[in-house]
Amino acid sequence: MKPAAFVRHVPKTLDEAVRILAEVAPMDGRVLAGGQSLVPIMAFRLAKPAYLVDINEVAGLDRITSDGTTLNIGACVRHAAFHKPVVDGPLGALLAAVVRHIAHYPIRMRGTFCGSLAHADPASEWCLVAATLDAAMIAVSTRGERRIAAKDFFAGIMSTALAEDELLARVEIPLLPAGTKFGFNEFSRRAGDFAMSAGLVTYRLEGGKIAGARVGVGGAEPHPRRIPEAESALDGKAPADGAFRAAAEAAANAVEAMEDHQTTAEYRRDLVRAVVRRALEHASA
Ligand SMILES: Cc1cc2nc3c(=O)[nH]c(=O)nc-3n(C[C@H](O)[C@H](O)[C@H](O)COP(=O)(O)OP(=O)(O)OC[C@H]3O[C@@H](n4cnc5c(N)ncnc54)[C@H](O)[C@@H]3O)c2cc1C
C-alpha cells in the first residue's frame, strides 16, 4: 500500500524545525528521521500523519562528539555510524558490539539512534543501552531545551516523555571508565528480528570483586530498565558462575514479563534468565 497524502517540510536549522513542529504537531505532524519505522507504518496506513518535519537536512544533527566525560549523539546519527567504535574505551566498543544486532545492514544505514529512542520499541537495543547506562535525552521545542533522564523518558510500549512538539535533538551517554567490562546478549527467532529479550551488563573489578554493576533488560517489559535486584546480586561478588546465575535468577523474578500471541510470560521470564546469564558470561570472557 501507499501512504495517505501528507505535506513534507524540510527545515535547514534546528530553530526552523522546532518552529514548524510547533505549528503542525497539533494537526498530527510528526518528525521524520531515518523513516525505518515511520515509513512502513505509513505505508500500511497504521499512521496517517498530515505533516512530516523531515530533519535530515538540519545542519549539525549528524554529529557525534565527546567532551571527555560524555558522548553526544545528534538526532540524525545513523545506526551504521557505530559499526566501528566512535570513541576510545569501553563505551565505543560496547556500542559497536550492540549495533550489529539491530535489524539488517540497509536499515542500519538509514535508521537513527535518536529515532529508535523516540520510537521506543520495547525491544530496541538502543533503548536498552540508554536505560542501562543512564543516558540523558535533550528535547528541544519553541519553549526551549529540556533534559530528560532515561529513567523518566521511557513511559511504556512506544511511548515516551516527549511532548508532541518536542524534537529529540541529541542524547548524552556518560563514558564508561577504563577497564569497565560489558556484555550483551539477545534472543530473537531470526537474525535481524526484534529481540524477544535482551540483556546488557557492565561492571568494574575492584580487588577481584564486581563493583558498580549495571544490569539492563529489554524486550520483556513495556520498556527497558535497570534491574536493581540483579545488580545487588553481583556487587561485591567474584565474577563467576554462582554470582552470574544468582543475578540472572533475580532478573527473571523481578520482571513483569509481557505476553503476546507467540509467548507466555513464563517463557519470556525464562529468556530473561538466559540473556542476563549469557551477557554476564560475555562480560567476563
Ligand atoms: C525490518 C526491520 C527490522 C528492524 N529491526 C530492528 C531491531 O532489531 N532493533 C531496533 O531497535 N530497531 C529495529 N528496526 C527499527 C529501526 O531501527 C528504526 O530505524 C528505528 O526504530 C527508528 O529510527 P528512524 O530514524 O528510522 O525513525 P523514524 O522511522 O523516522 O521515526 C520513528 C518515530 O520516531 C519519531 N522520531 C524520530 N526521530 C525523532 C526525533 N529526533 N525527535 C522526535 N521524534 C522523532 C518519528 O516521528 C516517528 O514517530 C527495524 C526496522 C525494520 C523495518
The ligand as an SDF file (V2000), in Angstrom:
LIG
                    3D

 53 58  0  0  0  0  0  0  0  0999 V2000
   12.6280   -4.9680    9.0740 C   0  0  0  0  0  0  0  0  0  0  0  0
   13.0030   -4.0630   10.2350 C   0  0  0  0  0  0  0  0  0  0  0  0
   13.6850   -4.6090   11.3130 C   0  0  0  0  0  0  0  0  0  0  0  0
   14.0280   -3.7910   12.3910 C   0  0  0  0  0  0  0  0  0  0  0  0
   14.7170   -4.3670   13.4310 N   0  0  0  0  0  0  0  0  0  0  0  0
   15.0690   -3.5860   14.4760 C   0  0  0  0  0  0  0  0  0  0  0  0
   15.7900   -4.1310   15.5750 C   0  0  0  0  0  0  0  0  0  0  0  0
   16.1390   -5.3080   15.5960 O   0  0  0  0  0  0  0  0  0  0  0  0
   16.0800   -3.2970   16.6100 N   0  0  0  0  0  0  0  0  0  0  0  0
   15.7190   -1.9740   16.6100 C   0  0  0  0  0  0  0  0  0  0  0  0
   15.9920   -1.2740   17.5850 O   0  0  0  0  0  0  0  0  0  0  0  0
   15.0680   -1.4290   15.5790 N   0  0  0  0  0  0  0  0  0  0  0  0
   14.7380   -2.2010   14.5240 C   0  0  0  0  0  0  0  0  0  0  0  0
   14.0610   -1.6260   13.4690 N   0  0  0  0  0  0  0  0  0  0  0  0
   13.6850   -0.1910   13.5440 C   0  0  0  0  0  0  0  0  0  0  0  0
   14.8450    0.7110   13.0920 C   0  0  0  0  0  0  0  0  0  0  0  0
   15.9240    0.5730   13.9860 O   0  0  0  0  0  0  0  0  0  0  0  0
   14.4310    2.1950   13.0490 C   0  0  0  0  0  0  0  0  0  0  0  0
   15.4640    2.8380   12.4130 O   0  0  0  0  0  0  0  0  0  0  0  0
   14.2070    2.9080   14.3660 C   0  0  0  0  0  0  0  0  0  0  0  0
   13.3090    2.2600   15.1980 O   0  0  0  0  0  0  0  0  0  0  0  0
   13.6010    4.3030   14.1660 C   0  0  0  0  0  0  0  0  0  0  0  0
   14.5790    5.1720   13.7530 O   0  0  0  0  0  0  0  0  0  0  0  0
   14.3290    6.0830   12.4900 P   0  0  0  0  0  0  0  0  0  0  0  0
   15.4120    7.0900   12.4720 O   0  0  0  0  0  0  0  0  0  0  0  0
   14.1750    5.2150   11.2910 O   0  0  0  0  0  0  0  0  0  0  0  0
   12.9430    6.8310   12.8830 O   0  0  0  0  0  0  0  0  0  0  0  0
   11.6650    7.1750   12.0130 P   0  0  0  0  0  0  0  0  0  0  0  0
   11.1210    5.9410   11.3890 O   0  0  0  0  0  0  0  0  0  0  0  0
   11.9250    8.3260   11.1100 O   0  0  0  0  0  0  0  0  0  0  0  0
   10.6770    7.6720   13.1820 O   0  0  0  0  0  0  0  0  0  0  0  0
   10.1740    6.7630   14.1430 C   0  0  0  0  0  0  0  0  0  0  0  0
    9.2980    7.5510   15.1400 C   0  0  0  0  0  0  0  0  0  0  0  0
   10.1070    8.3570   15.9750 O   0  0  0  0  0  0  0  0  0  0  0  0
    9.8120    9.7540   15.7840 C   0  0  0  0  0  0  0  0  0  0  0  0
   11.1120   10.4380   15.7450 N   0  0  0  0  0  0  0  0  0  0  0  0
   12.2090   10.0600   15.0420 C   0  0  0  0  0  0  0  0  0  0  0  0
   13.2460   10.8660   15.3290 N   0  0  0  0  0  0  0  0  0  0  0  0
   12.7950   11.7680   16.2220 C   0  0  0  0  0  0  0  0  0  0  0  0
   13.4060   12.8560   16.9080 C   0  0  0  0  0  0  0  0  0  0  0  0
   14.7130   13.1520   16.7400 N   0  0  0  0  0  0  0  0  0  0  0  0
   12.6470   13.5780   17.7660 N   0  0  0  0  0  0  0  0  0  0  0  0
   11.3210   13.2830   17.9720 C   0  0  0  0  0  0  0  0  0  0  0  0
   10.7090   12.2410   17.3660 N   0  0  0  0  0  0  0  0  0  0  0  0
   11.4300   11.5020   16.4900 C   0  0  0  0  0  0  0  0  0  0  0  0
    9.0400    9.8340   14.4840 C   0  0  0  0  0  0  0  0  0  0  0  0
    8.1530   10.9390   14.4580 O   0  0  0  0  0  0  0  0  0  0  0  0
    8.3000    8.5080   14.4770 C   0  0  0  0  0  0  0  0  0  0  0  0
    7.1550    8.5920   15.2880 O   0  0  0  0  0  0  0  0  0  0  0  0
   13.7020   -2.4040   12.3840 C   0  0  0  0  0  0  0  0  0  0  0  0
   13.0390   -1.8460   11.2820 C   0  0  0  0  0  0  0  0  0  0  0  0
   12.6790   -2.6590   10.2190 C   0  0  0  0  0  0  0  0  0  0  0  0
   11.9680   -2.0460    9.0370 C   0  0  0  0  0  0  0  0  0  0  0  0
  1  2  1  0
  2  3  1  0
  2 52  2  0
  3  4  2  0
  4  5  1  0
  4 50  1  0
  5  6  2  0
  6  7  1  0
  6 13  1  0
  7  8  2  0
  7  9  1  0
  9 10  1  0
 10 11  2  0
 10 12  1  0
 12 13  2  0
 13 14  1  0
 14 15  1  0
 14 50  1  0
 15 16  1  0
 16 17  1  0
 16 18  1  0
 18 19  1  0
 18 20  1  0
 20 21  1  0
 20 22  1  0
 22 23  1  0
 23 24  1  0
 24 25  2  0
 24 26  1  0
 24 27  1  0
 27 28  1  0
 28 29  2  0
 28 30  1  0
 28 31  1  0
 31 32  1  0
 32 33  1  0
 33 34  1  0
 33 48  1  0
 34 35  1  0
 35 36  1  0
 35 46  1  0
 36 37  1  0
 36 45  1  0
 37 38  2  0
 38 39  1  0
 39 40  1  0
 39 45  2  0
 40 41  1  0
 40 42  2  0
 42 43  1  0
 43 44  2  0
 44 45  1  0
 46 47  1  0
 46 48  1  0
 48 49  1  0
 50 51  2  0
 51 52  1  0
 52 53  1  0
M  END
$$$$
